[in-house]
Amino acid sequence: MKRPKLKKASKRLTCHKRYKIQKKIREHHRKVRKEAKKRGRKKPKKDPGVPNAAPFKGELLREAEQRKQKLEELKQKQKLSRQKEHEKRRKLEAKKNVAQIKENAEGKESSGKSKTKTKKLLDKNSKTSFCRELKKVIEASDLILEVLDARDPMGCRCPQLEQAVTCSGGDKKLLLVLNKIDLVPKENLEKWLNYLKKEFPTVAFKSATLMKDRTMPEQVRRRRARVDLTKTTECFGSKSLLKLLQEHVKTQNRPIQVGVVGFPNVGKSSIINSLKGVRACNVGVARGVTKSVQIVHIDKQTKILDSPSIIADPSNSALALALRSIINTEEPCSADVLEGIEAILNHCSKQQVMLRYTIPDFRDTEEFLALLAQKRGMLKKGGVPDIENMAKLLLCDWTGAKISYHSQPPESQILPPYLTEDKIAEMQEGFNLKNLEEGNNTIVQALKFPSPSNSLIFQSAGMSNGIIEENKVTEEASEWENLETSKEEEEEEDFTECDDDQNDAEEESDIEEESKVQVTRKTKLGKQQTRSANSNKQIAESKHSNPLDETAAEDDAYDFNTDYV
């Protein structure tokens, strides 16, 4: 029996099953004891100790204690010797690391700052690398699929991308793929299909939720497969999309490359997996899972390129930045996340949100997150609601496929400036639009949609501006470079300071040697005093030299005034 409002089933057992398991365990232990008796193994007897009637009992006990003490002393000596060896190795490794850092610093100075800048910009998590990989996909592909979320199709459209494709001058075509159609009502989907097909050919699509992972064995797959019967696991729209790709191959008379582009969490990689029928690309709720171009062969004639997400322009509204920008969930919650959640709540009906999450009336976003965290049991020490993690989880729900909401298309269709009637005809040329419309109608009739009462009404903020060129992201990259170059300069200054300290220490050691020789000649002390002075001189030198060698000097110093056994 499942507990209320929780997905995990209870781990309780019936008394009949519990008693049966206990009985089996007792039988197993009984068998083990019988086998041990047959082998002749018995429990080790306890040491009875020295009896009271035994003569010289005190001496025997004292000898036993002395043996124990000697064993403990030996263990401690061995432990200390091991620690000393470990410290010596660590010091040698530290010296080697310092030498390597000096060599690297000298090499960087000789090579110049240009190479360091190019290396730093190759970070996979940086926005410039995302733009670079996206541009590669756009340039290399013959047909581009712009993936849109059916809940907010207008907010997923990037005018910069569409302008770059339509104004490229080549034979490149742009197709719109309306993904996650099972999360919007039927009437709303039909309206959006009628609106979008007037600009670009549009395919209704629903990705498969359960895919076979070819890297995982079948036994593990069966164990991990947890089927949610409330959601359909089949794929819809793959046949009509593959037909369009085959039509484009026939018109080109050569193998084609298809680029899949879009904002984060619209389902680019899941569409490729659905077309392939196998989990070929990594998929996740986190944003920015795909960080580089991934090539997937559908057949001999079609090759699909999975691209990183489009980077949202900071000039967008708070709603667009919350739903379309790449957010690192590992970092602590920032003010932008709370602003994004506030924008989402402002673009929805308050009563519908209260009914959807079954919470009482709230005044602001913090109170809403606190009520939701208390309901879901996300609490810190002392019963304080965990607002930060709740905010991240809520954003994942809205960008993922957990919440059903829908937005209405604009009443009057105004074409963007980069789209003319000639461009629209050029984009639709070579495709059988009647077959595409029939395929979309069959998908709409076959798929099960949520009722309008269960879906939240959402007010779209319009098209989201994206950054495609690397030049527009150089500001952040230059800031990172300035930070790193400043760190390098500080390290170089530290190295120069260390060298100056070592030179000063050598001069001071020479002065100390001369003074100590004069003292030995005047006083004419024995060998022991001179040796102790030399040892003190080594300790003084180590204090002025590199701090990594201080402990080494203290360990190697030998005092002849004391006798070691």
C-alpha positions, 0 to 999 in steps of 0.5 A: 500500500502506498503512503498518501501523497508520496510516490515511494511504496511502503516497505512494511511486510505482513506478519506472515511474511516476517515470521516466515523470514525469521524462521528461514534465518533460524534454520540457516543458523542451525545448519551453520552451527551443525557444519561447524561442529562436524569440522571440529571448530569450537569457540576459543576459550577465554584466558582464565588468568593466573589463579590466586593459589599460584606462587609468585602471582604478583611477579607474573602479573608484573612481567605480563604488564611489562611485555604489554608496555614493550609491545605498545612502545614498539608499535609507537616507534614503528608508527613514528618512523612511518610518519617521518617517512611519509613527511619526508616524501610529502616534502620532496613532492612539495619541492617538486611541485614548486619546481614544476610551477616555476618552470611552467611560469617561465614557459608561460612568460616566454610563449606569451599571453595569447596562448593562455587566452586561447586555452582558457576559452576552451572550457566546456562550461563557458558560454563562448564554447556553447556559442562556438559549438552551436555555430558549427552545427548551423554551418555544417547542417543542411536542415535545421530543426528548431525544437519548441516546448508546446507549453510556450512555443513563442517563448522558445523561438529565437529570432536571431537563429531564424534570421541566421538560417533564413538569410544564410543564402544557401539551400538551408531549410528550417523546420519547427518541432513542437515537442511535449504535446502531451502536456497541453490541451488538445484545442490549444495544440491545434491552435498553435499548429495552425499558427506556426505552419503559416511561417515554417513547416511544423511537426507535432512530436512527443518523445519517448520517456523510456529508452533502451540504454545500449551501454547497460546490460539487459538484467540491470535494465530490467531492475532499474526500469520503473514504469509510470503507468500514468504517462505514455512511454511511446513516441509520437511524430517520429514517422512524419518527421522521418518522412520529411527528412527522406523527402529532403534527401531526395531533393538534394540527391546526396546524404544530408546533415540535420542540426537540432537546436533550441533553448535548454530543456526543450527536448533536443536530445530526447527527440534524437533518441526517439528517432534512433530508437536507442538512448544515443544522447545523454538526457537529464533534467539539469540544464546544459547536459549537452556541452559539445556536438554529438553526431548520431547516424539515423541511416546511411543518408541522414546524420543528426547533429545534437548541439548545445543549448542556445544562450539566452541574452541577459536583456530578456525578461525575468520570465525568459531568463528563468525558463530559457537560461542555463542555471547550475543547480550545484551552485547556491541559490541566487537572487535571479532564481527567486526573481524568475519564480516571482515572474512565473507566478505573476504570469499565472493565475494565483487560484490555479497555482493554489489548486495545483500545489494544494496550498493556502493563500500566499502573499509573496514568493518567499511565503509560497516557497515556504508553504510548498517546502513545508508540504513536501517535507523539505526542512532544515534544522529546527524545522526551517523551510529550505527555500533555496532547494525548493526554488531550484526544484520548482524551476526544474519542474517548470522546465522539465515535463512535470507541470502541465501549463499552456499559453495562447497564440497571438490573436493577430499574426504579424510576421517578423522582419526577416520573414517575407512571403518569398522566404516562407515559400522557399522554406516550404519548398520540397516538403509535402505539406498535405502529408505533414498535416495528415500526420499531425492530425493522426497524432492529435487523435491518437494521443491522450491530452490533459483536460483544460481544467488540469492545465495552468493558463500561462501568459507568454512573454513573446520571443526570447533573444538568444546569443549565437555569435561569440563576440557578444559573450567576450565580456564575461570571458574577458573578465574570467581571463583578467581574473586568471591573469591577475592570479598568475601575476600574484603567483609570479610575484610570490616566486620572486619574493621567495627567491629574494628571501633565499638570497638574503638567507644565504648572505645572513648565513655567511655572516653567521659562519664568520662570526661563529668561527671567530667565537670558536677561536677566542673561546676554544671550546670543545667539539661538542659546542662547535657542533651544537653551534652549527646545528643552531646555524642550520635551524636559523637558516631554515627559518629564513629560507623557504617555509616548506623546508622548515620542518625538514631542518628541524628533523635533521638537526642533531643535538650532541649535548643530549645522549640518545639511546 
